[in-house]
Amino acid sequence: MKFGIFYEHQLPRPWAEGSEYQLIQDALEQCELADSLGFDYVWEVEHHFLEEYSHSSAPEVFLAAASQRTKNMRLGHGIVQTPPPFNHPARIAERISMLDLVSGGRADFGTGESSSEAELGGFMIDPMHKREMWEEGLRVALRCMTEDPFTGHSGDFVTMPPRNVVPKPMQKPHPPVWVACSRRDTIRLAAQKAIGALSFAFINPEDAKLWVDEYYALLEREAVPIGDAVNAEMACVTTFMCAPDEQTAIERGTEGGNFFGYSLAHYYVFGRHQPGVTDVWAQFLAQRDAEGFSVDAVKAAAQNSDRLGAKVVEEGTAGIRGAVGTPDQIREYLLRFEECGVDQVIFVSQAGKNKHEDIMESLELFGKEVLPEFKERDEKRSADKARRLEPIVDKVMARKPAEDHPPLPADDYSFPAMPVAMADRAGGNDQFYEFLENIGSKLARGEGQEFLDALG
């Protein structure tokens, strides 16, 4: 089983001058340490307008910086907001491909559609159509990465003529594709499209087993790949803080983990937000117990059980715990995920007001006392899985229809420079085209500026 770290870039109020700068610099330092310890992935989300919950609107920039401070860990753009009003699919293809090139082929392409009014409303996206937008945007982005040239598309949400989208990614045919999942129906969607499932719901390992089993059964029985490769992977997210004793781990990690859950619910479930005014952190402190994000419940439950769970319940109140505990407690918790067939566990520790130095100590302790034994087993486990899935992958790829890559509208398709297009529309003659060629030669020599000025 592999391990990743996950960033929303949370920044609870109050904010000071330089807070965002320090947040990003700390995260880069954490990535560098995690890479040196042997962590396999860093995942960075794309969100917009979600104050305090996520200050991560340009993850490709952060991941590019992380690529230059790491050597081995994969860079999960998890996720790209894929509906075209968020990001045009050609621009997605360009950014993912460039990240893949600057990182030496370490990019993963996570996708999603969002379900917050802040984002969907902010980009004027109708929630009723966001799933279709996600699918069309993803299909076109993958075609832009793989077709040479891209042969064009005319759909419900994207219309684009043939163009050769460059650069192309280093990984062929394209980086591994994932989709964000918070419900079982999205897990099924991932299997049906033959892409990885990024489960961003806090679930227990025993619940994950149901999702894993259903994913692989659907993959074999129904999957038609949306891309040109199969990425049969299941990843689960959990809150994380590792310390030598349980009480220290709880003190350092529980409040941040519960703010993560509360602030997510604020934007996606029960909140009402006034941009630039609402103080989500203050609301969390006042309402966390009533909304099921009780730090005290986690502390009370810890006195009665050392078996970790995604959520704990104590006398009718609940709180998020996850992988918050000692190395031995976390090891036992993660073994349950491994036994269920989960391919990757992704740790959320940059949450709420968790301290940078505590996160660094937590990563280092886990990296020295727990991670090595999982890495030792992972090589054989991954090889066994690849052999087991090989005939299934062949079966899945055989279902991909040829029309997923349509031909060019004409074998001699071309597009003219703008002045030539203007001349074409005006019924230009040979003398005018010759004039344009002469102007082009002058421009190449640094002359003819008056012609450019006339064009505007």
C-alpha positions as CSV (number, residue, x, y, z in Angstrom):
1,M,0.0,0.0,0.0
2,K,1.2,3.5,-0.9
3,F,1.0,6.7,1.1
4,G,0.3,10.3,0.1
5,I,0.0,13.7,1.8
6,F,-2.9,16.0,0.9
7,Y,-3.3,19.8,0.8
8,E,-6.3,22.1,0.8
9,H,-4.0,24.9,2.1
10,Q,-6.3,25.6,5.0
11,L,-6.0,29.0,6.6
12,P,-8.4,29.8,9.4
13,R,-9.0,33.3,10.5
14,P,-7.7,35.7,11.8
15,W,-5.1,36.3,9.0
16,A,-2.0,38.3,9.4
17,E,0.2,39.9,6.8
18,G,2.3,37.1,5.2
19,S,0.0,34.2,6.4
20,E,-0.6,32.8,2.9
21,Y,3.1,33.1,2.1
22,Q,4.1,31.2,5.2
23,L,1.4,28.6,4.6
24,I,2.8,27.7,1.2
25,Q,6.4,27.7,2.2
26,D,5.6,25.4,5.1
27,A,3.8,23.0,2.8
28,L,6.7,22.9,0.4
29,E,9.0,22.1,3.3
30,Q,6.6,19.3,4.3
31,C,6.7,17.9,0.8
32,E,10.4,17.9,0.7
33,L,10.6,16.0,4.0
34,A,7.9,13.5,3.0
35,D,9.8,12.8,-0.2
36,S,13.0,12.1,1.6
37,L,11.1,9.7,4.0
38,G,9.7,7.7,1.2
39,F,6.1,8.9,0.9
40,D,4.8,8.1,-2.6
41,Y,2.4,11.0,-3.4
42,V,1.6,14.6,-2.7
43,W,-2.0,15.6,-3.7
44,E,-3.1,19.2,-4.2
45,V,-6.7,20.2,-4.8
46,E,-8.1,23.0,-6.9
47,H,-10.8,25.1,-5.2
48,H,-12.1,28.6,-5.6
49,F,-13.6,31.2,-3.2
50,L,-13.6,28.8,-0.2
51,E,-12.1,31.1,2.4
52,E,-10.3,29.4,5.3
53,Y,-11.2,25.9,4.0
54,S,-9.0,26.0,0.9
55,H,-6.6,28.7,-0.4
56,S,-5.6,26.5,-3.3
57,S,-6.8,27.9,-6.6
58,A,-3.7,27.3,-8.7
59,P,-2.4,23.8,-7.7
60,E,-0.4,23.4,-10.8
61,V,1.9,26.2,-9.7
62,F,2.4,24.7,-6.2
63,L,3.0,21.2,-7.6
64,A,5.5,22.6,-10.1
65,A,7.4,24.2,-7.2
66,A,7.1,20.9,-5.3
67,S,8.5,19.0,-8.3
68,Q,11.8,20.9,-8.0
69,R,12.1,20.2,-4.3
70,T,11.4,16.4,-4.5
71,K,12.9,13.5,-6.4
72,N,10.6,10.5,-6.3
73,M,7.1,11.3,-5.0
74,R,4.3,11.6,-7.6
75,L,2.5,14.9,-8.0
76,G,-1.2,14.4,-7.8
77,H,-3.2,17.3,-9.3
78,G,-6.1,16.1,-7.3
79,I,-8.3,17.4,-8.5
80,V,-8.6,19.6,-11.6
81,Q,-12.0,21.2,-11.8
82,T,-12.9,19.7,-15.1
83,P,-16.2,21.3,-16.3
84,P,-15.2,23.7,-19.1
85,P,-16.4,26.9,-17.4
86,F,-13.8,26.3,-14.8
87,N,-11.0,25.2,-17.1
88,H,-11.0,24.8,-20.9
89,P,-9.9,21.2,-21.7
90,A,-7.0,22.3,-23.9
91,R,-5.7,24.4,-21.1
92,I,-6.0,21.4,-18.7
93,A,-4.0,19.3,-21.2
94,E,-1.3,21.9,-21.5
95,R,-0.9,22.4,-17.7
96,I,-0.9,18.6,-16.9
97,S,1.5,17.9,-19.7
98,M,3.9,20.7,-18.6
99,L,3.7,19.5,-15.0
100,D,4.6,16.0,-16.2
101,L,7.6,17.4,-18.1
102,V,9.0,19.6,-15.4
103,S,8.7,16.7,-12.9
104,G,10.2,14.0,-15.1
105,G,7.0,12.1,-15.6
106,R,5.6,12.2,-12.1
107,A,2.2,13.8,-12.7
108,D,-1.2,12.2,-11.9
109,F,-4.3,13.7,-13.3
110,G,-7.1,13.9,-10.7
111,T,-10.5,15.2,-12.0
112,G,-13.7,16.4,-10.4
113,E,-16.7,18.6,-10.8
114,S,-17.3,20.4,-7.5
115,S,-20.5,20.5,-5.5
116,S,-20.2,23.8,-3.7
117,E,-22.4,26.8,-4.5
118,A,-19.4,29.1,-4.0
119,E,-17.6,27.5,-6.9
120,L,-20.4,26.4,-9.2
121,G,-22.3,29.7,-8.7
122,G,-19.1,31.7,-9.0
123,F,-18.4,30.3,-12.4
124,M,-22.1,30.3,-13.4
125,I,-22.3,26.5,-13.8
126,D,-25.7,24.8,-13.6
127,P,-25.4,22.0,-11.0
128,M,-27.8,19.9,-13.1
129,H,-25.3,19.6,-15.9
130,K,-22.0,19.5,-14.0
131,R,-21.6,15.7,-14.4
132,E,-22.0,15.9,-18.2
133,M,-19.6,18.9,-18.2
134,W,-17.0,16.9,-16.3
135,E,-17.2,14.0,-18.7
136,E,-17.0,16.0,-21.9
137,G,-14.2,18.2,-20.5
138,L,-12.2,15.2,-19.5
139,R,-12.7,13.4,-22.8
140,V,-11.5,16.4,-24.7
141,A,-8.6,17.1,-22.4
142,L,-7.3,13.5,-22.8
143,R,-7.7,13.7,-26.6
144,C,-5.7,16.9,-26.5
145,M,-2.9,15.1,-24.7
146,T,-2.8,12.1,-27.0
147,E,-3.9,13.2,-30.5
148,D,-1.3,14.6,-32.8
149,P,-3.0,16.8,-33.9
150,F,-6.2,17.0,-31.9
151,T,-8.9,16.5,-34.5
152,G,-11.5,18.9,-33.1
153,H,-14.7,18.5,-31.2
154,S,-18.2,19.9,-31.3
155,G,-20.3,19.0,-28.2
156,D,-22.8,20.4,-25.7
157,F,-20.2,22.3,-23.7
158,V,-17.0,22.4,-25.7
159,T,-16.5,23.3,-29.4
160,M,-12.9,23.5,-30.6
161,P,-11.4,23.2,-34.1
162,P,-8.4,20.9,-34.9
163,R,-5.1,22.1,-33.3
164,N,-2.0,20.4,-32.2
165,V,-2.0,20.9,-28.4
166,V,1.6,21.1,-27.1
167,P,3.5,20.1,-25.1
168,K,2.6,16.5,-24.9
169,P,3.1,14.7,-21.5
170,M,6.2,12.6,-20.8
171,Q,4.1,9.6,-19.7
172,K,2.4,7.8,-22.5
173,P,-0.3,7.7,-23.5
174,H,-1.1,10.2,-20.7
175,P,-0.6,10.5,-16.9
176,P,-2.8,8.2,-14.7
177,V,-6.4,9.6,-14.4
178,W,-8.5,9.7,-11.2
179,V,-11.8,11.1,-10.2
180,A,-12.8,12.5,-6.8
181,C,-15.4,10.3,-5.0
182,S,-17.4,11.1,-1.9
183,R,-20.3,8.6,-2.5
184,R,-20.6,5.1,-3.8
185,D,-22.2,6.2,-7.1
186,T,-19.0,8.1,-7.9
187,I,-16.9,5.0,-7.0
188,R,-19.0,3.1,-9.6
189,L,-18.5,5.9,-12.1
190,A,-14.7,5.6,-11.6
191,A,-14.8,1.8,-12.3
192,Q,-17.1,2.3,-15.3
193,K,-14.6,4.8,-16.8
194,A,-11.6,2.7,-15.9
195,I,-10.0,5.5,-13.8
196,G,-8.7,5.6,-10.2
197,A,-11.1,6.4,-7.4
198,L,-10.0,9.2,-5.0
199,S,-12.2,8.7,-2.0
200,F,-12.4,11.9,-0.1
201,A,-15.0,10.7,2.4
202,F,-13.8,9.8,5.9
203,I,-14.6,6.1,6.1
204,N,-13.4,3.1,8.2
205,P,-11.4,0.4,6.5
206,E,-14.2,-2.1,6.8
207,D,-16.5,0.3,4.8
208,A,-13.7,0.8,2.3
209,K,-13.7,-3.0,1.6
210,L,-17.3,-2.8,0.2
211,W,-16.2,0.0,-2.1
212,V,-13.0,-1.8,-3.2
213,D,-14.9,-5.0,-4.0
214,E,-17.6,-3.2,-6.0
215,Y,-15.0,-1.1,-7.9
216,Y,-13.1,-4.1,-9.2
217,A,-16.2,-6.2,-10.0
218,L,-17.6,-3.3,-12.1
219,L,-14.2,-2.6,-13.7
220,E,-14.1,-6.2,-15.1
221,R,-17.8,-6.4,-16.0
222,E,-18.6,-3.0,-17.4
223,A,-15.7,-0.6,-17.8
224,V,-15.2,1.3,-21.0
225,P,-12.1,3.5,-20.7
226,I,-12.6,7.2,-21.0
227,G,-8.8,7.6,-21.7
228,D,-6.3,5.5,-23.5
229,A,-5.1,3.6,-20.4
230,V,-6.6,1.9,-17.4
231,N,-5.8,3.2,-13.9
232,A,-7.3,0.6,-11.6
233,E,-6.6,2.2,-8.2
234,M,-8.5,3.0,-5.0
235,A,-7.2,5.7,-2.6
236,C,-8.8,6.7,0.7
237,V,-8.2,9.9,2.7
238,T,-7.8,10.1,6.5
239,T,-6.9,12.7,9.0
240,F,-3.4,12.1,10.4
241,M,-1.1,13.0,13.3
242,C,1.5,10.7,14.7
243,A,3.2,11.2,18.1
244,P,5.0,9.1,20.6
245,D,2.0,9.0,23.0
246,E,-1.7,9.1,22.2
247,Q,-2.6,12.2,24.2
248,T,0.0,14.3,22.4
249,A,-1.2,13.1,19.0
250,I,-4.8,14.0,20.0
251,E,-3.8,17.4,21.3
252,R,-1.9,18.2,18.1
253,G,-4.2,16.8,15.5
254,T,-7.8,16.4,16.6
255,E,-8.9,20.1,16.4
256,G,-7.4,20.6,13.0
257,G,-9.0,17.4,11.6
258,N,-12.4,18.4,13.0
259,F,-12.1,21.9,11.5
260,F,-11.3,20.2,8.2
261,G,-14.6,18.3,8.4
262,Y,-16.6,21.3,9.8
263,S,-15.4,23.8,7.2
264,L,-16.1,21.3,4.4
265,A,-19.6,20.9,5.7
266,H,-20.0,24.7,6.0
267,Y,-19.4,25.2,2.3
268,Y,-21.1,22.0,1.0
269,V,-23.9,21.2,3.5
270,F,-25.2,23.6,6.1
271,G,-23.4,26.9,5.9
272,R,-24.4,30.4,4.8
273,H,-21.4,32.4,3.7
274,Q,-20.8,36.2,3.4
275,P,-17.6,36.6,1.2
276,G,-14.9,38.4,3.1
277,V,-16.9,38.6,6.3
278,T,-17.9,35.1,7.6
279,D,-15.4,33.8,10.2
280,V,-15.6,30.0,9.7
281,W,-13.1,29.3,12.5
282,A,-15.1,31.3,15.0
283,Q,-18.3,29.5,13.9
284,F,-16.4,26.2,14.3
285,L,-15.4,26.9,17.9
286,A,-19.0,27.9,18.7
287,Q,-20.9,25.1,16.8
288,R,-18.5,22.1,16.5
289,D,-20.2,20.0,19.2
290,A,-23.7,20.6,17.8
291,E,-22.6,19.8,14.2
292,G,-20.9,16.5,15.1
293,F,-17.2,17.7,15.1
294,S,-16.5,17.5,18.8
295,V,-12.9,17.4,20.0
296,D,-14.0,16.4,23.4
297,A,-15.8,13.4,22.0
298,V,-12.5,12.2,20.5
299,K,-10.7,12.6,23.8
300,A,-13.4,10.8,25.7
301,A,-13.5,7.9,23.3
302,A,-9.7,7.5,23.4
303,Q,-10.0,6.5,27.1
304,N,-12.2,3.6,26.1
305,S,-10.6,2.2,22.9
306,D,-7.3,2.2,21.2
307,R,-8.7,0.9,17.9
308,L,-8.8,3.9,15.6
309,G,-11.8,4.8,13.5
310,A,-12.7,7.5,11.0
311,K,-15.3,8.9,13.4
312,V,-15.9,8.3,17.1
313,V,-19.1,8.5,19.0
314,E,-19.2,9.2,22.7
315,E,-22.5,9.8,24.6
316,G,-24.3,10.9,21.4
317,T,-21.6,13.3,20.1
318,A,-19.2,12.6,17.3
319,G,-15.9,13.8,16.1
320,I,-13.3,12.9,13.4
321,R,-10.2,11.0,14.5
322,G,-8.8,8.8,11.7
323,A,-5.0,8.1,11.9
324,V,-4.3,10.2,14.9
325,G,-2.3,8.3,17.5
326,T,0.9,6.5,18.3
327,P,2.9,4.6,15.6
328,D,1.5,1.3,16.9
329,Q,-2.1,2.6,16.7
330,I,-1.7,4.0,13.3
331,R,0.0,0.8,12.1
332,E,-2.9,-1.3,13.1
333,Y,-5.4,1.1,11.5
334,L,-3.5,1.1,8.2
335,L,-3.1,-2.6,8.2
336,R,-6.9,-2.8,8.1
337,F,-6.9,-0.7,4.9
338,E,-4.2,-2.8,3.4
339,E,-6.1,-6.0,4.1
340,C,-9.2,-4.5,2.4
341,G,-7.3,-4.0,-0.8
342,V,-6.9,-0.2,-0.7
343,D,-4.0,0.9,-2.9
344,Q,-3.2,4.2,-1.2
345,V,-4.0,6.0,2.0
346,I,-3.7,9.8,1.8
347,F,-3.0,11.8,5.0
348,V,-4.6,15.1,5.8
349,S,-2.5,16.8,8.5
350,Q,-2.3,20.4,7.2
351,A,-5.7,21.2,8.6
352,G,-7.1,23.9,10.8
353,K,-4.4,25.4,13.0
354,N,-2.2,22.3,13.1
355,K,1.3,23.6,13.7
356,H,4.0,23.2,11.0
357,E,6.6,21.8,13.5
358,D,4.0,19.2,14.7
359,I,3.3,18.1,11.2
360,M,7.0,17.8,10.4
361,E,7.6,15.7,13.6
362,S,4.6,13.6,12.8
363,L,5.8,12.8,9.2
364,E,9.3,12.0,10.4
365,L,8.1,9.6,13.2
366,F,5.7,7.8,10.8
367,G,8.4,7.7,8.1
368,K,10.9,6.0,10.5
369,E,8.7,3.7,12.5
370,V,5.8,2.7,10.3
371,L,6.3,3.4,6.6
372,P,9.3,1.1,5.9
373,E,7.3,-2.2,6.5
374,F,4.5,-1.1,4.2
375,K,6.9,-0.1,1.5
376,E,8.6,-3.5,1.8
377,R,5.4,-5.3,1.1
378,D,4.2,-2.9,-1.5
379,E,6.6,-3.9,-4.3
380,K,5.5,-7.5,-4.3
381,R,1.9,-6.6,-3.7
382,S,1.9,-4.2,-6.7
383,A,3.6,-6.7,-9.0
384,D,1.0,-9.4,-8.0
385,K,-1.8,-7.0,-8.7
386,A,-0.4,-6.1,-12.1
387,R,-0.3,-9.7,-13.1
388,R,-3.8,-10.4,-11.8
389,L,-5.2,-7.4,-13.6
390,E,-3.4,-7.9,-16.9
391,P,-6.2,-9.9,-18.6
392,I,-8.8,-7.7,-17.1
393,V,-7.1,-4.5,-18.4
394,D,-6.9,-6.2,-21.9
395,K,-10.6,-6.9,-21.8
396,V,-11.4,-3.3,-20.7
397,M,-9.2,-1.7,-23.4
398,A,-10.8,-3.9,-26.0
399,R,-14.1,-2.1,-25.2
400,K,-12.8,1.3,-26.1
401,P,-14.6,2.5,-29.3
402,A,-12.6,3.7,-32.2
403,E,-14.8,6.8,-32.5
404,D,-13.3,8.1,-29.3
405,H,-10.5,9.4,-31.6
406,P,-12.3,10.8,-34.7
407,P,-10.4,11.7,-37.8
408,L,-9.6,15.2,-39.0
409,P,-12.4,16.9,-40.9
410,A,-10.2,16.7,-44.0
411,D,-6.8,15.1,-44.7
412,D,-5.4,18.5,-45.8
413,Y,-7.0,20.5,-43.0
414,S,-5.2,23.7,-42.3
415,F,-5.9,27.1,-40.8
416,P,-4.6,30.5,-42.1
417,A,-2.9,33.3,-40.4
418,M,-5.3,36.1,-39.5
419,P,-4.4,38.4,-42.4
420,V,-4.7,35.5,-44.9
421,A,-8.1,34.6,-43.4
422,M,-9.2,38.2,-43.9
423,A,-8.0,38.1,-47.5
424,D,-9.8,34.8,-48.1
425,R,-13.1,36.3,-46.8
426,A,-12.6,39.3,-49.1
427,G,-11.8,37.2,-52.1
428,G,-8.2,38.2,-52.2
429,N,-6.1,37.9,-55.4
430,D,-2.6,36.6,-56.1
431,Q,-1.1,40.0,-55.8
432,F,-2.5,40.5,-52.3
433,Y,-1.2,37.1,-51.1
434,E,2.2,38.0,-52.6
435,F,2.1,41.3,-50.7
436,L,1.4,39.4,-47.4
437,E,4.4,37.1,-48.1
438,N,6.6,40.2,-48.7
439,I,5.4,41.7,-45.4
440,G,6.1,38.4,-43.6
441,S,9.7,38.5,-44.9
442,K,10.1,42.1,-43.7
443,L,8.7,41.2,-40.3
444,A,11.2,38.4,-40.0
445,R,13.9,40.9,-40.6
446,G,12.5,43.3,-38.0
447,E,10.9,45.6,-40.5
448,G,7.2,46.3,-41.4
449,Q,6.1,47.6,-38.0
450,E,3.6,49.9,-39.7
451,F,1.7,46.8,-41.0
452,L,1.4,45.4,-37.4
453,D,0.2,48.8,-36.2
454,A,-2.5,48.8,-38.8
455,L,-3.7,45.4,-37.8
456,G,-4.0,46.6,-34.2
